Amino acid sequence: MKYRGKIIFSLVLGIAVLMCGCQGRTQSRLEQIDSLLGRDKVGAAYMYLGTLPSMETESKENMAYYTLLKTEILYRMDRAITNDSIDYSIFYYEHNGPSYKLAQAYYYKGVILCFNRNNSKAGITLLKKAEDTARNLSDLALLHKICESICYVNLVNKNYATALVYAKRARDLGYKAGNKKWIAYSLTYTANAYSGLADTDSNLKYLLEEPSVLPLSQQR
């Protein structure tokens, strides 16, 4: 009986070690996909995602990460997102962190609601949560993406005063990061907001300021 117990224990231990190794490999692959997205190689990230095995036996952490990355890829490729699987990532990161992944999960849930499901009210709530979560992080690109999206949603919904606030926040982040493209886009949004407010002078001022920041040939 003791011998049989040792065999069972060894088998269980071996399976555990094997599972840990598989989880580690999956984590590494997910990080590589994340790296591709960070370099705007969305197509390559999509192809790599398709090579991953089923996530059914993966840890909750890897499942949350996979779902976040898949949602980002589909959104950035303008693919239809018909389910709310990103809610799994939100729930996991709300309870376990890290904050930057939680901010990303809020962000993608928010923009999906705003732009894919015509629910700006609920979407803005999620985008504000993303902003609050990202505010104390050192990821300027993430915070800028959030502020720019909040600005754009408010422009579309004719909330011009709020759009001005977020255009300035996006512009300030552009100056902080030394990113001329961010600054130029924020000037365009500011001009559009002033146009909506029928403030012709301010509209013209910001339209004329944009080319001085970034030549037209570099703005797209």
Backbone as a chain_set.jsonl record, in Angstrom:
{"seq": "MKYRGKIIFSLVLGIAVLMCGCQGRTQSRLEQIDSLLGRDKVGAAYMYLGTLPSMETESKENMAYYTLLKTEILYRMDRAITNDSIDYSIFYYEHNGPSYKLAQAYYYKGVILCFNRNNSKAGITLLKKAEDTARNLSDLALLHKICESICYVNLVNKNYATALVYAKRARDLGYKAGNKKWIAYSLTYTANAYSGLADTDSNLKYLLEEPSVLPLSQQR", "coords": {"N": [[0.829, -1.206, 0.0], [1.951, 1.197, 0.809], [3.846, 1.479, -1.181], [2.217, 1.721, -3.426], [1.008, 4.121, -2.766], [3.179, 5.857, -2.92], [3.659, 5.764, -5.657], [1.309, 6.896, -6.7], [1.516, 9.433, -5.563], [3.831, 10.342, -6.842], [2.961, 10.379, -9.482], [0.944, 12.341, -9.362], [2.5, 14.54, -8.584], [4.163, 14.712, -10.824], [2.324, 15.358, -12.837], [1.491, 17.82, -11.881], [3.843, 19.327, -12.1], [4.161, 19.229, -14.866], [1.858, 20.595, -15.68], [2.391, 23.133, -14.643], [4.567, 23.794, -16.202], [3.324, 23.953, -18.71], [1.533, 26.048, -18.271], [3.358, 28.097, -17.892], [4.543, 28.272, -20.429], [2.359, 29.074, -21.958], [1.84, 31.566, -20.815], [4.162, 32.921, -21.59], [3.805, 32.951, -24.379], [1.5, 34.502, -24.594], [2.484, 36.916, -23.681], [4.239, 37.48, -25.755], [2.433, 37.934, -27.822], [1.187, 40.197, -26.808], [3.353, 41.932, -26.93], [3.641, 42.157, -29.709], [1.296, 43.544, -30.315], [1.855, 45.913, -29.008], [3.678, 46.943, -30.729], [2.181, 47.585, -32.852], [1.675, 45.488, -34.598], [-0.745, 44.103, -35.481], [-1.977, 42.221, -37.187], [-0.092, 40.132, -37.2], [-0.202, 39.452, -34.523], [-2.786, 38.48, -34.376], [-2.618, 36.181, -35.991], [-0.772, 34.696, -34.521], [-2.195, 34.334, -32.168], [-4.084, 32.533, -33.044], [-2.679, 30.181, -33.115], [-2.508, 29.204, -30.603], [-3.223, 26.673, -28.168], [-6.317, 25.209, -26.889], [-7.9, 27.141, -24.335], [-9.199, 26.075, -22.204], [-8.145, 24.492, -20.154], [-6.448, 26.17, -18.92], [-4.973, 28.44, -16.487], [-6.815, 30.787, -14.41], [-5.674, 33.272, -14.549], [-4.212, 33.235, -16.992], [-6.354, 32.819, -18.705], [-7.806, 35.182, -18.391], [-5.965, 36.996, -19.407], [-5.613, 36.094, -22.042], [-8.233, 36.528, -23.015], [-8.426, 39.309, -22.81], [-6.411, 40.101, -24.656], [-7.384, 38.94, -27.022], [-9.786, 40.338, -27.335], [-8.798, 42.951, -27.695], [-7.381, 42.596, -30.119], [-9.443, 41.841, -31.944], [-11.042, 44.134, -31.828], [-9.289, 46.121, -32.775], [-8.952, 45.232, -35.324], [-11.332, 45.76, -36.429], [-13.251, 43.793, -36.234], [-16.3, 42.004, -35.643], [-17.572, 41.955, -32.367], [-19.335, 39.99, -30.56], [-19.949, 39.007, -28.094], [-19.683, 39.167, -24.456], [-17.222, 38.504, -23.359], [-15.031, 39.881, -22.396], [-15.776, 40.748, -19.943], [-15.023, 38.787, -18.191], [-12.258, 39.18, -17.956], [-12.278, 41.723, -16.792], [-13.529, 41.166, -14.315], [-11.647, 39.384, -13.214], [-9.263, 40.959, -13.082], [-10.104, 43.056, -11.488], [-10.151, 41.882, -9.025], [-7.639, 40.765, -8.715], [-5.653, 42.254, -9.961], [-3.054, 42.985, -12.445], [-3.125, 46.632, -12.23], [-2.78, 47.971, -14.689], [-3.646, 46.2, -16.629], [-6.278, 45.94, -15.879], [-7.169, 48.539, -16.415], [-6.907, 48.503, -19.198], [-8.792, 46.532, -19.835], [-11.19, 47.732, -18.945], [-11.128, 49.861, -20.742], [-11.385, 48.667, -23.356], [-13.846, 47.401, -23.105], [-15.377, 49.69, -22.769], [-15.027, 51.188, -25.212], [-16.079, 49.383, -27.02], [-18.765, 49.318, -26.253], [-19.425, 51.997, -26.794], [-18.825, 52.416, -29.58], [-19.467, 50.119, -31.028], [-21.869, 49.189, -30.103], [-23.586, 51.239, -29.738], [-24.022, 52.478, -27.247], [-23.343, 54.85, -25.589], [-23.575, 56.004, -23.065], [-23.217, 53.96, -21.086], [-20.748, 53.154, -21.998], [-19.05, 55.391, -21.635], [-18.954, 55.464, -18.87], [-17.41, 53.185, -18.325], [-15.049, 53.94, -19.63], [-14.309, 56.119, -18.078], [-13.751, 54.783, -15.717], [-11.555, 53.394, -16.613], [-9.803, 55.539, -17.046], [-9.515, 56.54, -14.399], [-8.254, 54.354, -13.239], [-5.892, 54.179, -14.687], [-4.631, 56.542, -14.182], [-2.685, 56.801, -12.159], [-0.627, 55.315, -13.091], [2.416, 54.695, -14.958], [2.138, 54.601, -17.642], [1.932, 56.391, -20.266], [0.977, 56.214, -22.874], [-1.26, 54.524, -22.708], [-2.966, 56.025, -21.019], [-3.27, 58.298, -22.585], [-4.597, 57.214, -24.834], [-7.016, 56.541, -23.672], [-8.019, 59.055, -22.783], [-8.198, 60.423, -25.234], [-10.134, 58.896, -26.511], [-12.366, 59.323, -24.851], [-12.687, 62.029, -25.31], [-13.359, 61.986, -28.057], [-15.776, 60.514, -28.074], [-17.404, 62.272, -26.661], [-17.393, 64.434, -28.426], [-18.797, 63.322, -30.609], [-21.247, 62.983, -29.42], [-21.988, 65.556, -29.013], [-21.242, 66.856, -26.696], [-19.648, 69.292, -26.12], [-18.176, 70.918, -24.331], [-17.122, 69.12, -22.464], [-15.634, 67.608, -24.218], [-13.646, 69.437, -24.879], [-12.237, 69.571, -22.475], [-11.102, 67.006, -22.325], [-9.667, 66.925, -24.678], [-7.672, 68.73, -24.093], [-6.423, 67.369, -21.983], [-5.431, 65.166, -23.37], [-3.686, 66.501, -25.05], [-1.873, 67.627, -23.237], [-0.684, 65.3, -22.314], [0.55, 64.581, -24.647], [2.502, 66.603, -24.886], [3.972, 65.972, -22.618], [4.941, 63.465, -23.258], [6.344, 64.074, -25.484], [5.243, 63.692, -27.986], [4.389, 64.521, -31.069], [2.322, 63.852, -32.806], [0.177, 63.114, -31.167], [-0.317, 65.601, -30.028], [-1.052, 67.103, -32.275], [-3.425, 65.805, -33.145], [-5.036, 66.327, -30.931], [-5.318, 69.057, -31.096], [-6.871, 69.256, -33.396], [-9.238, 68.024, -32.483], [-9.895, 69.867, -30.514], [-10.365, 72.158, -32.055], [-12.602, 71.221, -33.489], [-14.436, 70.939, -31.408], [-14.775, 73.61, -30.599], [-15.901, 74.554, -32.924], [-18.36, 73.245, -32.801], [-19.407, 74.634, -30.666], [-19.893, 76.998, -31.825], [-17.891, 78.895, -31.807], [-16.125, 80.661, -33.645], [-13.673, 82.047, -33.851], [-11.929, 80.764, -32.005], [-12.007, 78.218, -33.056], [-10.724, 78.595, -35.546], [-8.225, 79.435, -34.651], [-7.091, 77.106, -33.433], [-7.13, 75.357, -35.575], [-5.273, 76.538, -37.256], [-3.046, 76.276, -35.727], [-2.347, 73.618, -35.697], [-0.856, 72.671, -38.098], [1.635, 73.778, -37.546], [2.632, 72.237, -35.568], [2.747, 69.637, -36.547], [3.538, 68.663, -39.747], [1.241, 68.379, -42.515], [1.63, 66.103, -44.101], [2.542, 64.248, -42.311], [0.566, 63.644, -40.571], [-1.149, 61.525, -40.856]], "CA": [[0.0, 0.0, 0.0], [2.845, 2.349, 0.856], [4.475, 1.576, -2.505], [1.205, 2.264, -4.33], [0.829, 5.525, -2.398], [4.307, 6.614, -3.464], [3.467, 5.863, -7.106], [0.239, 7.881, -6.927], [2.07, 10.749, -5.224], [4.774, 10.71, -7.904], [2.175, 10.718, -10.667], [0.298, 13.639, -9.109], [3.556, 15.539, -8.616], [4.599, 14.851, -12.21], [1.273, 16.08, -13.566], [1.533, 19.215, -11.418], [5.015, 19.96, -12.715], [3.857, 19.366, -16.286], [0.871, 21.66, -15.818], [3.082, 24.405, -14.392], [5.365, 24.087, -17.392], [2.409, 24.367, -19.784], [1.034, 27.378, -17.929], [4.447, 29.034, -18.121], [4.701, 28.447, -21.867], [1.224, 29.874, -22.423], [2.077, 32.942, -20.353], [5.193, 33.49, -22.454], [3.211, 33.189, -25.695], [0.59, 35.642, -24.462], [3.331, 38.107, -23.583], [4.746, 37.757, -27.1], [1.314, 38.532, -28.554], [1.058, 41.547, -26.258], [4.468, 42.697, -27.481], [3.306, 42.452, -31.104], [0.282, 44.6, -30.302], [2.534, 47.138, -28.607], [4.416, 47.444, -31.901], [1.156, 47.76, -33.892], [1.652, 44.346, -35.515], [-2.015, 43.485, -35.091], [-2.184, 41.034, -38.011], [0.785, 39.068, -36.713], [-0.736, 39.04, -33.218], [-3.982, 37.677, -34.658], [-2.172, 34.884, -36.483], [-0.129, 33.989, -33.406], [-3.275, 33.942, -31.251], [-4.745, 31.362, -33.605], [-1.858, 28.981, -32.941], [-2.548, 28.756, -29.211], [-4.159, 25.572, -27.902], [-7.52, 25.565, -26.137], [-7.65, 27.773, -23.037], [-10.101, 25.498, -21.21], [-7.407, 23.936, -19.019], [-5.495, 27.175, -18.459], [-5.259, 29.123, -15.233], [-7.695, 31.946, -14.529], [-4.832, 34.401, -14.956], [-3.964, 33.139, -18.425], [-7.629, 32.975, -19.392], [-8.12, 36.615, -18.383], [-4.998, 37.652, -20.298], [-5.986, 35.678, -23.395], [-9.482, 37.191, -23.377], [-8.102, 40.717, -23.016], [-5.676, 40.242, -25.913], [-8.28, 38.609, -28.135], [-10.713, 41.464, -27.484], [-8.05, 44.057, -28.297], [-7.088, 42.269, -31.514], [-10.676, 41.913, -32.731], [-11.473, 45.531, -31.901], [-8.374, 46.878, -33.627], [-9.13, 44.758, -36.692], [-12.718, 46.073, -36.798], [-14.047, 42.57, -36.3], [-17.477, 42.018, -34.78], [-17.421, 41.37, -31.028], [-20.748, 39.746, -30.275], [-20.168, 38.519, -26.728], [-19.136, 39.995, -23.381], [-16.173, 37.73, -22.697], [-14.109, 40.8, -21.726], [-16.217, 40.87, -18.55], [-14.219, 37.841, -17.403], [-10.992, 39.855, -17.666], [-12.571, 42.795, -15.834], [-13.769, 40.559, -13.002], [-10.391, 38.834, -12.687], [-8.297, 42.01, -12.746], [-10.627, 43.829, -10.357], [-9.857, 41.159, -7.782], [-6.264, 40.278, -8.636], [-4.695, 43.108, -10.632], [-2.496, 44.304, -12.186], [-3.977, 47.773, -12.568], [-2.714, 48.385, -16.095], [-4.497, 45.301, -17.405], [-7.654, 46.309, -15.552], [-7.464, 49.752, -17.181], [-7.097, 48.084, -20.592], [-10.061, 45.799, -19.935], [-12.239, 48.758, -18.894], [-11.067, 50.656, -21.975], [-11.944, 47.957, -24.504], [-15.285, 47.247, -22.867], [-15.976, 50.996, -22.984], [-15.102, 51.576, -26.631], [-17.004, 48.452, -27.689], [-20.119, 49.81, -25.966], [-19.631, 53.287, -27.463], [-18.705, 52.432, -31.034], [-20.018, 48.915, -31.652], [-23.201, 48.845, -29.597], [-24.378, 52.459, -29.639], [-24.399, 52.695, -25.843], [-22.311, 55.775, -25.115], [-23.714, 56.274, -21.631], [-22.524, 52.894, -20.358], [-19.361, 53.125, -22.456], [-18.304, 56.466, -20.969], [-18.737, 55.036, -17.481], [-16.255, 52.268, -18.337], [-13.86, 54.709, -20.011], [-13.918, 56.896, -16.895], [-13.103, 53.826, -14.815], [-10.225, 53.148, -17.189], [-8.99, 56.728, -16.764], [-9.212, 56.571, -12.965], [-7.314, 53.265, -12.949], [-4.616, 54.426, -15.365], [-4.079, 57.856, -13.835], [-1.503, 56.698, -11.301], [0.359, 54.45, -13.723], [3.42, 55.425, -15.74], [1.881, 54.287, -19.047], [1.347, 57.574, -20.892], [0.256, 55.814, -24.092], [-2.56, 54.0, -22.309], [-3.789, 57.126, -20.518], [-3.61, 59.151, -23.731], [-5.603, 56.503, -25.626], [-8.284, 56.636, -22.947], [-8.487, 60.444, -22.82], [-8.567, 60.746, -26.609], [-11.411, 58.223, -26.81], [-13.412, 60.041, -24.127], [-12.871, 63.262, -26.067], [-14.052, 61.706, -29.318], [-17.157, 60.12, -27.769], [-18.136, 63.489, -26.305], [-17.599, 65.194, -29.66], [-19.857, 62.677, -31.372], [-22.506, 63.194, -28.704], [-22.174, 67.006, -28.918], [-20.891, 67.365, -25.366], [-18.442, 69.974, -26.563], [-17.385, 71.42, -23.202], [-16.374, 67.972, -21.937], [-14.657, 67.25, -25.249], [-12.524, 70.373, -24.733], [-11.459, 69.163, -21.292], [-10.316, 65.797, -22.62], [-8.701, 67.263, -25.722], [-6.531, 69.338, -23.403], [-5.709, 66.31, -21.251], [-4.681, 64.398, -24.362], [-2.612, 67.367, -25.532], [-0.874, 67.707, -22.159], [0.061, 64.032, -22.341], [1.4, 64.656, -25.832], [3.666, 67.415, -24.537], [4.753, 65.232, -21.623], [5.603, 62.346, -23.937], [7.072, 64.559, -26.647], [4.629, 63.047, -29.143], [3.764, 65.569, -31.87], [1.083, 63.366, -33.415], [-0.858, 63.252, -30.14], [-0.614, 67.027, -29.892], [-1.759, 67.539, -33.48], [-4.792, 65.284, -33.105], [-5.795, 67.012, -29.882], [-5.641, 70.387, -31.621], [-8.003, 69.059, -34.299], [-10.42, 67.792, -31.652], [-10.218, 71.137, -29.865], [-10.982, 73.0, -33.087], [-13.942, 70.693, -33.77], [-15.306, 71.259, -30.268], [-15.105, 75.025, -30.679], [-16.839, 74.691, -34.032], [-19.661, 72.842, -32.276], [-19.863, 75.697, -29.763], [-20.042, 78.187, -32.671], [-16.825, 79.846, -31.477], [-15.36, 80.652, -34.89], [-12.305, 82.521, -33.631], [-11.156, 79.702, -31.361], [-11.914, 77.137, -34.035], [-9.684, 78.953, -36.509], [-6.943, 79.488, -33.933], [-6.533, 75.764, -33.243], [-6.893, 74.778, -36.896], [-4.029, 77.109, -37.777], [-1.931, 75.864, -34.876], [-2.013, 72.216, -35.932], [0.255, 72.431, -39.042], [2.913, 74.197, -36.982], [3.09, 71.148, -34.698], [3.03, 68.456, -37.362], [3.182, 68.872, -41.156], [0.086, 67.606, -42.955], [2.062, 64.823, -44.64], [2.885, 63.331, -41.224], [-0.553, 63.551, -39.633], [-1.902, 60.278, -41.042]], "C": [[0.863, 1.255, 0.0], [3.474, 2.585, -0.517], [3.494, 2.195, -3.504], [0.975, 3.741, -4.042], [1.93, 6.388, -2.957], [4.155, 6.81, -4.964], [2.42, 6.943, -7.443], [0.752, 9.291, -6.663], [3.009, 11.248, -6.329], [4.047, 11.117, -9.173], [1.529, 12.091, -10.529], [1.319, 14.762, -9.196], [4.025, 15.795, -10.043], [3.601, 15.631, -13.039], [1.295, 17.553, -13.192], [2.689, 19.975, -12.051], [4.772, 20.218, -14.197], [2.889, 20.51, -16.534], [1.507, 23.019, -15.625], [3.91, 24.811, -15.599], [4.499, 24.575, -18.533], [1.879, 25.772, -19.539], [2.09, 28.427, -18.215], [4.648, 29.313, -19.598], [3.576, 29.301, -22.432], [1.404, 31.336, -22.038], [3.091, 33.636, -21.255], [4.636, 33.822, -23.835], [2.268, 34.39, -25.658], [1.376, 36.948, -24.376], [3.917, 38.477, -24.943], [3.663, 38.399, -27.97], [1.111, 39.971, -28.107], [2.144, 42.462, -26.818], [4.212, 43.076, -28.938], [2.277, 43.581, -31.186], [0.905, 45.94, -29.936], [3.329, 47.765, -29.733], [3.496, 47.582, -33.117], [1.174, 46.664, -34.945], [0.411, 43.499, -35.208], [-2.275, 42.207, -35.883], [-1.352, 39.855, -37.542], [0.283, 38.542, -35.372], [-1.96, 38.143, -33.408], [-3.602, 36.278, -35.121], [-1.561, 34.054, -35.359], [-1.185, 33.495, -32.416], [-3.951, 32.665, -31.721], [-3.965, 30.07, -33.447], [-1.917, 28.438, -31.512], [-3.538, 27.612, -29.042], [-5.366, 26.069, -27.112], [-7.155, 26.112, -24.765], [-8.442, 27.112, -21.909], [-9.372, 24.987, -19.975], [-6.418, 24.945, -18.439], [-5.913, 27.777, -17.126], [-6.194, 30.302, -15.472], [-6.91, 33.166, -15.004], [-4.595, 34.391, -16.457], [-5.246, 33.318, -19.227], [-8.021, 34.444, -19.474], [-7.236, 37.364, -19.368], [-5.334, 37.353, -21.758], [-7.228, 36.434, -23.87], [-9.255, 38.674, -23.636], [-7.415, 40.932, -24.36], [-6.565, 39.963, -27.119], [-9.258, 39.751, -28.401], [-10.017, 42.643, -28.143], [-7.8, 43.801, -29.777], [-8.339, 42.419, -32.384], [-11.144, 43.354, -32.889], [-10.591, 46.316, -32.875], [-8.432, 46.44, -35.093], [-10.543, 45.033, -37.219], [-13.548, 44.82, -37.016], [-15.228, 42.676, -35.329], [-17.166, 41.324, -33.453], [-18.828, 41.2, -30.487], [-21.009, 39.249, -28.863], [-19.511, 39.466, -25.728], [-18.04, 39.257, -22.631], [-15.168, 38.618, -21.97], [-14.513, 41.02, -20.274], [-15.443, 39.925, -17.643], [-12.898, 38.491, -17.002], [-11.201, 40.95, -16.63], [-12.729, 42.22, -14.436], [-12.465, 40.056, -12.397], [-9.449, 39.944, -12.23], [-8.794, 42.934, -11.636], [-10.241, 43.19, -9.032], [-8.384, 40.796, -7.619], [-5.215, 41.224, -9.228], [-4.058, 42.359, -11.793], [-3.373, 45.425, -12.734], [-3.942, 48.123, -14.045], [-3.546, 47.466, -16.988], [-5.973, 45.573, -17.113], [-8.067, 47.547, -16.338], [-7.713, 49.412, -18.649], [-8.438, 47.386, -20.777], [-11.247, 46.768, -19.877], [-12.304, 49.519, -20.214], [-11.747, 49.918, -23.131], [-13.424, 47.656, -24.321], [-15.994, 48.565, -23.176], [-16.105, 51.362, -24.45], [-16.01, 50.641, -27.427], [-18.446, 48.922, -27.482], [-20.412, 51.097, -26.741], [-19.749, 53.153, -28.973], [-19.335, 51.229, -31.737], [-21.461, 48.638, -31.253], [-24.069, 50.065, -29.329], [-24.896, 52.705, -28.22], [-23.341, 53.583, -25.183], [-22.38, 56.013, -23.61], [-22.977, 55.228, -20.802], [-21.05, 52.86, -20.73], [-18.51, 54.179, -21.774], [-18.021, 56.114, -19.523], [-17.526, 54.118, -17.378], [-14.974, 53.011, -18.699], [-13.376, 55.581, -18.85], [-13.248, 56.003, -15.859], [-11.693, 53.524, -15.302], [-9.297, 54.316, -16.892], [-8.573, 56.766, -15.297], [-8.169, 55.514, -12.601], [-5.931, 53.564, -13.51], [-3.914, 55.685, -14.883], [-2.791, 57.773, -13.037], [-0.43, 55.758, -11.854], [1.337, 55.298, -14.535], [3.239, 55.217, -17.241], [1.161, 55.462, -19.71], [0.519, 57.213, -22.125], [-1.146, 55.308, -23.759], [-3.477, 55.13, -21.862], [-4.192, 58.058, -21.657], [-4.711, 58.515, -24.574], [-6.983, 56.636, -24.982], [-8.851, 58.046, -23.054], [-8.931, 60.851, -24.219], [-9.912, 60.116, -26.971], [-12.57, 58.915, -26.1], [-13.721, 61.355, -24.838], [-13.715, 63.005, -27.305], [-15.521, 61.335, -29.075], [-17.995, 61.35, -27.424], [-18.352, 64.395, -27.508], [-18.778, 64.644, -30.456], [-21.227, 62.935, -30.743], [-22.787, 64.669, -28.408], [-22.024, 67.552, -27.502], [-19.568, 68.126, -25.504], [-17.568, 70.479, -25.417], [-16.537, 70.296, -22.603], [-15.309, 67.531, -22.93], [-13.434, 68.158, -25.165], [-11.623, 69.982, -23.569], [-10.548, 67.992, -21.637], [-9.354, 66.009, -23.783], [-7.455, 67.878, -25.086], [-5.732, 68.295, -22.629], [-4.858, 65.476, -22.218], [-3.486, 65.209, -24.864], [-1.492, 67.484, -24.491], [-0.032, 66.441, -22.101], [0.996, 63.99, -23.545], [2.656, 65.47, -25.574], [4.583, 66.656, -23.569], [5.55, 64.11, -22.285], [6.468, 62.805, -25.107], [6.554, 63.954, -27.939], [3.841, 64.082, -29.941], [2.439, 65.129, -32.483], [-0.071, 63.465, -32.418], [-1.286, 64.709, -30.025], [-1.452, 67.505, -31.074], [-3.206, 67.056, -33.486], [-5.628, 66.029, -32.072], [-6.174, 68.421, -30.315], [-6.825, 70.308, -32.579], [-9.294, 68.859, -33.518], [-10.862, 69.08, -30.969], [-10.909, 72.074, -30.846], [-12.408, 72.538, -33.394], [-14.92, 71.018, -32.644], [-15.715, 72.726, -30.292], [-16.052, 75.307, -31.846], [-18.247, 74.325, -33.576], [-20.258, 73.876, -31.348], [-20.077, 77.021, -30.504], [-19.061, 79.288, -32.298], [-15.836, 79.839, -32.647], [-13.91, 81.047, -34.683], [-11.423, 81.429, -33.025], [-10.977, 78.516, -32.293], [-10.775, 77.395, -35.011], [-8.307, 78.959, -35.862], [-6.31, 78.107, -33.837], [-6.313, 75.041, -34.575], [-5.57, 75.269, -37.479], [-2.815, 76.654, -36.981], [-1.448, 74.453, -35.208], [-0.86, 72.004, -36.915], [1.617, 72.842, -38.499], [3.503, 73.125, -36.077], [3.548, 69.963, -35.529], [2.61, 68.732, -38.796], [2.075, 67.929, -41.581], [0.476, 66.218, -43.449], [2.365, 63.796, -43.566], [1.705, 63.073, -40.289], [-1.352, 62.269, -39.8], [-0.937, 59.125, -41.235]], "O": [[0.574, 2.233, -0.689], [3.619, 3.723, -0.962], [3.855, 3.054, -4.308], [0.77, 4.529, -4.965], [1.687, 7.505, -3.413], [4.473, 7.875, -5.493], [2.615, 7.773, -8.331], [0.472, 10.221, -7.419], [2.983, 12.421, -6.699], [4.442, 12.06, -9.858], [1.562, 12.902, -11.455], [1.058, 15.805, -9.796], [4.257, 16.94, -10.434], [3.985, 16.471, -13.852], [1.141, 18.427, -14.045], [2.537, 21.118, -12.482], [5.123, 21.274, -14.723], [3.061, 21.295, -17.467], [1.202, 23.959, -16.358], [3.964, 25.981, -15.979], [4.878, 25.501, -19.25], [1.783, 26.584, -20.459], [1.784, 29.511, -18.712], [4.894, 30.455, -19.988], [3.81, 30.154, -23.288], [1.15, 32.234, -22.841], [2.907, 34.791, -21.637], [4.964, 34.866, -24.399], [2.245, 35.197, -26.587], [0.967, 37.964, -24.939], [4.075, 39.659, -25.249], [3.947, 39.301, -28.759], [0.889, 40.859, -28.931], [1.886, 43.623, -27.139], [4.529, 44.189, -29.356], [2.385, 44.468, -32.034], [0.532, 46.977, -30.483], [3.624, 48.96, -29.711], [3.958, 47.681, -34.254], [0.733, 46.886, -36.073], [0.5, 42.36, -34.748], [-2.74, 41.216, -35.321], [-1.832, 38.723, -37.488], [0.332, 37.34, -35.111], [-2.14, 37.164, -32.684], [-4.204, 35.296, -34.686], [-1.807, 32.852, -35.26], [-1.088, 32.385, -31.892], [-4.341, 31.82, -30.915], [-4.517, 28.983, -33.621], [-1.431, 27.34, -31.243], [-4.578, 27.587, -29.701], [-5.414, 27.233, -26.715], [-6.233, 25.625, -24.112], [-8.357, 27.555, -20.763], [-9.911, 25.038, -18.87], [-5.632, 24.601, -17.556], [-7.058, 27.64, -16.695], [-6.347, 30.761, -16.604], [-7.42, 33.988, -15.766], [-4.757, 35.414, -17.122], [-5.226, 33.905, -20.309], [-8.511, 34.901, -20.506], [-7.699, 38.257, -20.077], [-5.338, 38.25, -22.601], [-7.266, 36.924, -24.999], [-9.823, 39.237, -24.572], [-7.785, 41.83, -25.116], [-6.5, 40.674, -28.122], [-9.526, 40.091, -29.553], [-10.572, 43.269, -29.047], [-7.987, 44.697, -30.601], [-8.293, 43.052, -33.438], [-11.592, 43.749, -33.965], [-11.092, 47.083, -33.697], [-8.016, 47.177, -35.987], [-10.904, 44.596, -38.312], [-14.433, 44.786, -37.871], [-15.144, 43.365, -34.313], [-16.574, 40.245, -33.426], [-19.439, 42.157, -30.012], [-22.164, 39.084, -28.469], [-18.867, 40.442, -26.11], [-17.935, 39.366, -21.409], [-14.519, 38.167, -21.026], [-13.689, 41.434, -19.459], [-15.229, 40.22, -16.467], [-12.464, 38.374, -15.856], [-10.405, 41.096, -15.702], [-12.137, 42.723, -13.482], [-12.201, 40.271, -11.214], [-8.9, 39.885, -11.13], [-7.989, 43.53, -10.92], [-10.029, 43.883, -8.037], [-7.93, 40.546, -6.503], [-4.019, 41.022, -9.023], [-4.456, 41.236, -12.104], [-4.239, 45.205, -13.58], [-4.959, 48.53, -14.606], [-4.09, 47.912, -17.998], [-6.818, 45.448, -18.0], [-9.177, 47.608, -16.866], [-8.62, 49.963, -19.273], [-9.136, 47.622, -21.763], [-12.192, 46.647, -20.656], [-13.384, 49.788, -20.739], [-12.596, 50.492, -23.813], [-14.178, 47.658, -25.294], [-17.073, 48.571, -23.769], [-17.169, 51.799, -24.891], [-16.638, 51.062, -28.399], [-19.247, 48.923, -28.417], [-21.505, 51.27, -27.279], [-20.664, 53.709, -29.581], [-19.696, 51.314, -32.911], [-22.19, 47.946, -31.964], [-25.155, 49.948, -28.763], [-26.049, 53.087, -28.021], [-22.559, 53.135, -24.344], [-21.352, 56.201, -22.96], [-22.199, 55.574, -19.914], [-20.198, 52.573, -19.889], [-17.378, 53.905, -21.377], [-16.951, 56.436, -19.005], [-16.714, 54.25, -16.462], [-13.92, 52.735, -18.126], [-12.172, 55.758, -18.663], [-12.293, 56.414, -15.201], [-10.758, 53.414, -14.509], [-8.139, 54.115, -16.529], [-7.405, 57.001, -14.989], [-7.305, 55.752, -11.757], [-4.919, 53.244, -12.887], [-2.727, 55.873, -15.148], [-1.895, 58.597, -13.223], [0.547, 55.445, -11.174], [1.099, 56.483, -14.765], [4.099, 55.614, -18.027], [-0.069, 55.521, -19.714], [-0.514, 57.829, -22.389], [-2.107, 55.632, -24.455], [-4.634, 55.192, -22.277], [-5.319, 58.551, -21.693], [-5.652, 59.195, -24.983], [-7.987, 56.821, -25.67], [-10.026, 58.222, -23.376], [-9.933, 61.549, -24.373], [-10.728, 60.732, -27.656], [-13.643, 59.077, -26.682], [-14.882, 61.745, -24.953], [-14.676, 63.727, -27.569], [-16.405, 61.798, -29.795], [-19.148, 61.461, -27.838], [-19.386, 65.058, -27.603], [-19.641, 65.393, -30.916], [-22.229, 63.085, -31.442], [-23.703, 64.995, -27.652], [-22.605, 68.58, -27.156], [-18.516, 67.662, -25.063], [-16.342, 70.466, -25.526], [-15.368, 70.502, -22.275], [-14.214, 67.129, -22.538], [-12.308, 67.7, -25.358], [-10.398, 70.053, -23.668], [-9.369, 67.986, -21.285], [-8.327, 65.335, -23.861], [-6.33, 67.585, -25.489], [-4.501, 68.334, -22.62], [-3.716, 65.13, -21.918], [-2.403, 64.663, -25.076], [-0.31, 67.443, -24.832], [1.176, 66.494, -21.869], [2.093, 63.436, -23.474], [3.748, 65.083, -25.989], [5.808, 66.698, -23.691], [6.693, 63.844, -21.913], [7.236, 62.019, -25.659], [7.317, 63.727, -28.878], [2.747, 64.477, -29.537], [1.535, 65.946, -32.659], [-1.176, 63.859, -32.788], [-2.476, 65.01, -29.934], [-2.438, 68.221, -30.898], [-4.114, 67.826, -33.8], [-6.797, 66.327, -32.314], [-7.234, 68.923, -29.943], [-7.686, 71.188, -32.578], [-10.323, 69.451, -33.846], [-12.057, 69.353, -30.859], [-11.912, 72.706, -30.514], [-13.313, 73.359, -33.541], [-16.084, 71.332, -32.892], [-16.874, 73.052, -30.034], [-16.902, 76.194, -31.763], [-19.214, 75.006, -33.919], [-21.48, 73.991, -31.248], [-20.403, 78.037, -29.89], [-19.359, 80.472, -32.453], [-14.845, 79.109, -32.637], [-13.013, 80.448, -35.276], [-10.303, 81.202, -33.483], [-9.919, 77.887, -32.315], [-9.958, 76.511, -35.27], [-7.331, 78.527, -36.475], [-5.124, 77.948, -34.126], [-5.414, 74.209, -34.689], [-4.84, 74.508, -38.116], [-1.694, 76.645, -37.49], [-0.274, 74.135, -35.021], [0.047, 71.228, -36.612], [2.642, 72.32, -38.936], [4.71, 73.095, -35.84], [4.589, 69.361, -35.263], [1.437, 69.009, -39.045], [1.974, 66.811, -41.075], [-0.264, 65.256, -43.24], [2.44, 62.602, -43.856], [1.85, 62.346, -39.306], [-2.174, 61.958, -38.938], [-1.365, 57.984, -41.409]]}, "num_chains": 1, "name": "protein.A"}
